[in-house]
Amino acid sequence: MAASGRAVVVGASMGGLLAARALSDAYDEVLLLDRDALPATPTSRRGVPQGRQLHVLLDRGRQVLAELFPGIGEELTARGACPVDLHGEVHWYNDGHRMRRAPSDLIAYGMSRPLLEQVVRERVAALPGVRVLAGHEVTGLLTVGDGSRVTGVRVVPGGDDRTEIAIDADLVVDAGGRGSRSPVWLAELGYPTAPEERVEINVTYVTRIYRREPGQLEGLLGALANAMPGQPRAGIVAPHEDGRFAVVLSGVLGEQPPTDDEGMAAFAGSLFAPQIGELLRTALPASEPVRMRYPASVRRRYERLRRLPEGYLVFADALCSFNPIYGQGITVASLEALLLRRLLAEAGTGLARRFYRGAARLIDAPWQISVGTDLRFSEIPGRRTLKVRLVNAYIARLHAAATTDAGLGAAFLRVINLVDPPTRLLTPGRMLRVLRGPRPAPTPVRQVQRHPA
């Protein structure tokens, strides 16, 4: 399809940048509008509060970004990002069971969110016809008389003159993130509210950067201990640019990681990965700790609406916001970008309906992984189907078996990195190895002193 017309993207964070990359093949002009003043260097900004927290780009996300932006992996590495063999260079403690390590081709990148966003934004801004307009706040939608088609956006630009202007567009994409205004804007046009699925996880997490020294983490590049029933605490260590480590400590169900040195070290020492506690006891801090709260995972089911306006799409976190502990958001947004690019190349009518149906299929697996895992905690409200209970019991057995069977650990990592579908864990051969493997003994609950928020 020859490029023509104008597309507008609301939000120039990762979701918006990925949407713009997909749109650039189909439209002469793509405008990214963001209310923030966008930094010229990798710096945190107000519109991306999670930017100061630990970030890891999952293997499938790495693959898709390399397809959308050839050579970006090498560029990220040159600018300080650290490639990590997820199976061979990370200490994994799942439900207290230490996964047997083995070399693999599962590669993630450890880096700050501002670095990743800066590199991608530079790539997108260099695309023909793409313009990034900082300091432009979108306040509403333009439509045809009956509201059946969105024809642009109302915008208040930055600067001294705050007069609202209209920007016409053939397609508007809302990549405004978790604070998306789409539910309000569409309700103003008379459209029903999209059904929502919510899981109230109430996770609090604290990230701090530390200097990286030889010999830390027993010479590896990462460590993870997950939260589980009876132990609502978790911790992750990942490499950061400039020769540093990023450490995130998290708690669910009201568990609050502290932000003082002694409290953080004690919290880390209560985890099943002893390497994390040792790191916090001995490493030199390179930043102040930053706390963030995430109340609920939210999925908006636009594919279930019978009426949808043409010329308008909801994208990335505005469509589905995942529990950030699982690191799925950027990878899912990149897969949605591939979907959107393909649908635009195919042309045809009913883009919104085709996109939402395709996006729902992309979201299903990571949503199943994150929500199913969260629902292991009996205190979290939600429907626990027989399938959810059986899968959680099976995964508990798999974690125990993966202490001696590296192949099972590799299969699990490929699923949580969204490289393989969850069904790959249920092949007859793997199920037999899980059932024949060590049984998970009752994991001792670590009695630790809680710290006030």
C-alpha positions in Angstrom: 0.0 0.0 0.0 1.4 3.4 -1.0 1.9 5.8 1.9 -0.7 8.6 2.1 -2.5 10.8 4.6 -1.7 11.7 8.2 -1.7 9.7 11.4 -1.6 11.2 15.0 -0.3 9.3 18.0 -1.2 10.4 21.5 1.8 9.8 23.7 5.5 9.6 22.8 6.6 6.9 25.3 7.5 3.4 24.2 4.0 2.5 23.1 3.6 5.6 21.1 7.0 5.3 19.5 6.3 1.7 18.5 2.9 2.7 17.0 4.6 5.5 15.1 7.1 3.0 13.6 4.2 0.9 12.4 2.3 3.8 11.0 5.3 5.3 9.2 5.1 2.7 6.4 1.5 3.5 5.6 1.2 7.3 6.1 3.0 10.3 4.6 2.9 12.1 7.9 3.0 10.8 11.5 2.7 13.2 14.4 3.6 12.1 17.9 2.1 14.4 20.5 3.3 14.4 24.1 2.6 16.8 26.9 6.1 16.5 28.4 9.1 18.4 27.4 11.2 15.5 26.0 14.8 15.3 27.1 17.7 15.3 24.7 19.6 12.7 26.8 18.4 9.6 28.7 16.7 11.3 31.6 13.6 10.4 33.6 10.5 12.5 32.9 7.2 13.2 34.6 5.0 11.4 32.1 6.8 8.1 32.6 7.0 7.7 36.3 8.0 4.1 36.0 11.1 5.2 34.1 13.2 5.3 37.3 12.4 1.7 38.1 14.3 -1.4 36.9 13.7 -2.4 33.3 14.7 -5.5 31.4 13.8 -6.0 27.7 12.5 -9.6 27.3 14.0 -11.8 24.6 10.9 -11.7 22.4 10.8 -7.9 22.7 14.5 -7.8 21.7 13.7 -9.8 18.6 10.8 -7.6 17.5 12.7 -4.3 18.2 15.5 -5.7 16.0 13.0 -6.4 13.2 11.5 -2.9 13.5 14.8 -1.1 14.0 17.7 -3.1 12.4 20.9 -2.9 14.4 19.3 -1.5 17.5 20.7 -4.2 19.7 24.2 -3.3 18.8 23.4 0.4 19.3 22.0 -0.2 22.7 25.1 -2.2 23.7 27.4 0.5 22.4 25.5 3.0 24.6 25.8 0.9 27.7 23.0 -1.7 27.7 24.2 -5.1 28.9 23.1 -8.3 27.0 22.3 -11.2 29.4 22.0 -14.9 28.8 18.8 -15.4 30.8 19.4 -19.0 31.5 23.1 -19.1 31.8 23.9 -15.8 33.6 21.1 -15.4 36.1 20.3 -16.9 39.5 16.7 -18.0 39.3 14.8 -18.9 42.5 11.2 -19.8 41.7 9.1 -20.6 44.7 12.3 -21.1 46.6 13.7 -23.6 44.1 17.0 -22.8 42.5 16.8 -23.4 38.7 19.6 -25.3 37.2 21.5 -23.0 34.9 22.6 -23.8 31.3 23.9 -21.6 28.4 21.0 -20.5 26.1 20.1 -18.2 23.2 17.6 -16.4 25.4 19.0 -12.9 25.5 17.6 -9.9 27.4 19.0 -6.4 27.7 19.5 -4.7 31.1 19.4 -0.9 30.9 17.4 2.0 32.2 14.0 2.9 30.7 15.2 6.4 29.7 18.1 4.9 27.7 15.9 2.5 25.8 13.3 5.2 25.1 15.9 7.7 24.0 17.4 5.3 21.5 14.0 4.3 20.1 12.8 7.9 20.0 15.9 8.9 18.0 15.3 6.1 15.5 11.6 7.0 15.1 12.3 10.7 14.8 14.7 10.0 11.9 11.9 8.1 9.9 10.6 10.0 6.8 7.5 12.0 7.6 7.6 11.5 11.4 7.5 14.5 13.7 7.7 14.4 17.5 5.9 17.4 19.0 6.7 17.8 22.7 4.7 20.0 25.0 1.4 19.3 23.2 -1.4 18.1 25.4 -4.3 16.3 23.7 -7.6 17.4 25.2 -10.2 15.7 23.1 -11.2 14.1 19.7 -12.5 15.6 16.5 -15.2 13.6 14.8 -17.7 13.7 11.9 -21.2 14.8 12.9 -22.6 11.5 14.1 -19.4 10.5 15.9 -18.9 7.4 13.7 -15.4 8.4 12.6 -12.6 10.2 14.5 -11.1 12.9 12.2 -8.4 14.3 14.5 -7.6 15.7 17.9 -7.9 18.9 19.9 -4.6 20.0 21.3 -3.2 22.7 23.6 0.4 23.4 22.6 3.0 24.5 25.1 4.5 27.9 25.4 2.9 31.2 26.3 -0.1 30.8 23.9 -2.3 28.1 25.3 -5.0 28.4 22.7 -6.5 25.1 21.8 -5.9 24.1 18.2 -7.3 21.3 15.9 -5.1 18.8 14.1 -6.8 16.7 11.4 -5.9 13.1 11.0 -6.9 10.0 9.0 -6.1 7.8 12.0 -5.6 8.6 15.7 -3.8 6.1 18.0 -4.1 6.5 21.7 -0.8 5.4 23.3 -1.4 7.4 26.4 -0.5 4.6 28.8 -2.3 3.6 32.0 -3.8 7.1 32.3 -5.5 6.8 28.9 -8.4 9.2 28.3 -10.0 7.0 25.8 -12.8 5.7 28.1 -13.8 9.4 28.8 -13.5 10.6 25.2 -15.4 7.6 23.7 -18.1 8.0 26.4 -18.5 11.7 25.4 -19.2 10.5 21.9 -21.9 8.1 23.1 -20.0 4.8 22.9 -20.4 2.2 25.6 -17.6 1.6 28.0 -15.3 -1.3 27.1 -15.6 -4.2 29.5 -12.7 -4.3 31.9 -10.9 -7.1 33.7 -9.0 -6.0 36.8 -6.7 -7.9 39.2 -6.0 -5.9 42.4 -2.5 -6.9 43.0 -1.4 -3.8 45.1 2.3 -4.3 44.4 4.8 -1.8 45.8 8.3 -1.8 44.5 11.5 0.1 45.2 14.4 0.4 42.8 18.0 1.5 43.6 21.1 1.6 41.4 24.4 0.1 42.8 28.0 0.0 41.5 28.9 -3.2 39.9 32.2 -4.8 41.0 34.0 -8.1 40.0 32.8 -11.1 41.9 29.4 -9.8 42.8 26.4 -12.2 42.3 29.0 -15.0 42.2 30.2 -13.6 38.8 26.8 -13.7 37.1 24.7 -10.8 35.8 21.4 -11.1 37.5 19.3 -12.7 40.2 15.6 -13.2 40.9 13.5 -14.5 43.7 9.7 -14.4 43.2 6.9 -13.8 45.5 4.7 -16.7 46.5 1.9 -17.5 48.9 3.4 -17.2 52.4 6.2 -15.0 51.1 4.8 -11.8 49.6 8.3 -10.4 48.9 10.4 -10.5 45.7 13.6 -9.1 44.4 15.4 -8.8 41.1 18.9 -7.7 40.2 19.7 -6.8 36.6 22.6 -5.0 34.9 22.3 -1.3 34.2 24.3 0.9 31.9 27.5 2.5 33.1 28.7 -0.6 34.8 26.1 -0.8 37.5 23.4 -3.0 38.8 19.7 -2.1 39.3 17.9 -3.8 42.2 14.2 -3.8 42.7 12.6 -5.0 45.9 8.8 -5.6 45.7 5.9 -6.6 47.9 2.3 -7.5 47.4 -0.7 -7.5 49.7 0.4 -4.5 51.6 4.0 -5.5 52.0 6.1 -2.4 51.8 9.8 -2.5 50.9 11.8 0.0 52.9 14.0 2.7 51.5 16.7 3.0 54.1 20.0 1.1 53.8 19.5 -1.2 56.8 15.9 -1.9 56.0 16.6 -2.7 52.3 19.4 -5.0 53.2 17.2 -6.8 55.8 14.4 -7.1 53.3 16.7 -8.5 50.6 18.1 -10.9 53.2 14.7 -12.3 53.7 14.4 -13.5 50.1 15.2 -17.0 48.9 18.0 -15.7 46.6 20.9 -15.1 49.1 22.9 -13.3 46.4 20.5 -10.4 46.5 20.9 -9.9 50.2 24.7 -10.2 49.9 24.8 -7.6 47.2 22.8 -5.0 49.2 25.0 -5.6 52.3 28.2 -4.9 50.4 27.6 -2.9 47.2 28.0 0.9 47.0 24.7 2.7 46.2 24.9 4.9 43.0 21.4 6.5 43.4 18.7 7.2 45.9 15.9 4.5 46.2 12.7 5.3 44.3 9.4 3.8 45.4 6.3 3.2 43.2 2.9 1.6 43.7 0.9 -0.3 41.2 -2.7 -1.1 42.3 -4.1 -3.3 39.6 -3.6 -4.9 36.2 -6.3 -3.7 33.9 -7.4 -5.1 30.5 -9.9 -3.2 28.4 -11.8 -5.5 26.0 -12.5 -3.2 23.1 -12.8 -6.2 20.9 -16.1 -7.0 22.7 -17.8 -3.8 21.7 -20.4 -3.9 19.0 -19.9 -0.3 18.1 -16.5 1.3 17.5 -15.5 4.6 15.8 -13.5 4.3 12.7 -10.2 6.2 12.5 -9.3 5.5 16.2 -7.3 2.8 18.0 -6.3 2.2 21.6 -2.8 0.8 21.9 -0.2 -0.7 24.3 -0.8 0.1 28.0 -3.9 2.1 27.2 -5.3 -1.3 26.0 -3.8 -3.6 28.6 -1.7 -2.6 31.6 0.2 -5.6 33.0 1.7 -6.1 36.5 5.1 -4.5 35.9 7.0 -7.2 37.9 6.7 -9.6 34.9 8.2 -7.1 32.4 5.7 -7.8 29.6 4.5 -4.4 28.6 7.1 -3.3 26.1 7.2 -6.7 24.5 3.5 -6.8 24.0 3.5 -3.3 22.6 6.1 -4.3 20.1 4.0 -7.2 19.0 1.0 -4.9 18.6 3.2 -2.7 16.4 3.9 -5.7 14.1 0.2 -6.5 14.0 -0.7 -2.9 13.1 1.9 -2.7 10.4 0.6 -5.9 8.9 -3.1 -4.8 9.0 -2.2 -1.5 7.4 -0.3 -3.2 4.6 -3.3 -5.4 3.9 -5.6 -2.4 3.7 -9.3 -3.2 3.8 -12.1 -1.8 6.0 -12.8 -2.1 9.7 -9.3 -1.5 10.9 -10.3 -1.0 14.5 -12.2 -4.3 14.8 -9.4 -6.2 13.1 -6.8 -4.6 15.3 -8.6 -5.2 18.6 -9.3 -8.9 17.7 -5.7 -9.5 16.8 -4.4 -7.6 19.8 -6.7 -9.7 22.1 -5.0 -12.8 20.8 -1.6 -11.3 21.4 -2.5 -10.3 25.0 -4.2 -13.6 26.0 -1.0 -15.5 26.7 0.9 -12.8 28.8 -2.3 -11.9 30.6 -2.8 -15.6 31.4 0.7 -15.8 32.7 0.7 -12.7 34.9 -2.9 -13.0 36.2 -2.7 -16.7 36.8 0.5 -16.2 38.8 -1.0 -13.4 40.8 -4.1 -15.4 41.6 -2.0 -17.9 43.6 -2.4 -15.4 46.5 -5.8 -16.3 48.0 -6.1 -12.7 49.3 -6.3 -11.3 45.7 -9.9 -11.2 44.5 -10.5 -13.0 41.2 -12.0 -16.0 39.6 -9.9 -19.1 40.0 -11.1 -21.5 37.3 -10.1 -25.2 37.4 -7.7 -24.4 34.6 -5.9 -21.7 36.7 -5.6 -24.0 39.7 -4.3 -26.9 37.7 -1.8 -24.8 35.8 -0.5 -23.2 39.0 -0.1 -26.6 40.6 1.7 -27.9 37.5 4.1 -24.9 37.4 4.9 -25.5 41.1 5.9 -29.0 40.2 7.9 -27.8 37.2 9.9 -25.3 39.4 10.9 -28.2 41.6 11.8 -30.4 38.7 13.9 -27.6 37.1 16.3 -27.7 40.0 17.9 -30.8 38.2 16.4 -30.6 34.7 17.8 -27.6 32.8 15.6 -28.4 29.8 12.5 -27.7 31.9 13.9 -24.4 33.1 14.7 -23.4 29.5 11.1 -24.2 28.5 9.8 -22.1 31.3 12.0 -19.2 30.5 11.0 -19.3 26.8 7.3 -19.0 27.9 7.7 -16.1 30.3 9.8 -14.3 27.7 6.9 -14.7 25.3 9.0 -16.6 22.8 6.9 -19.8 23.1 3.2 -20.1 24.0 2.3 -21.6 27.4 1.1 -24.8 25.7 4.8 -25.7 25.1 5.1 -26.5 28.8 2.3 -29.2 28.4 3.8 -31.4 25.8 3.7 -35.1 26.8 7.4 -35.4 27.2 7.7 -32.4 29.4 4.7 -33.3 31.5 6.2 -36.8 32.1 9.5 -35.2 33.2 7.7 -32.8 35.5 5.7 -35.6 37.1 8.8 -37.8 37.5 10.9 -35.0 38.9 11.4 -33.9 42.5 8.2 -33.0 44.3 8.0 -29.5 45.7 8.4 -29.8 49.5 6.5 -27.2 51.5 8.5 -24.1 51.3 9.3 -22.6 54.7 7.8 -19.2 55.2 10.4 -16.8 56.3 9.3 -14.8 59.3 10.6 -11.3 58.8 9.8 -8.0 60.5 7.6 -5.7 58.4 8.7 -2.2 57.8 6.2 0.7 57.7 5.4 2.5 54.4 
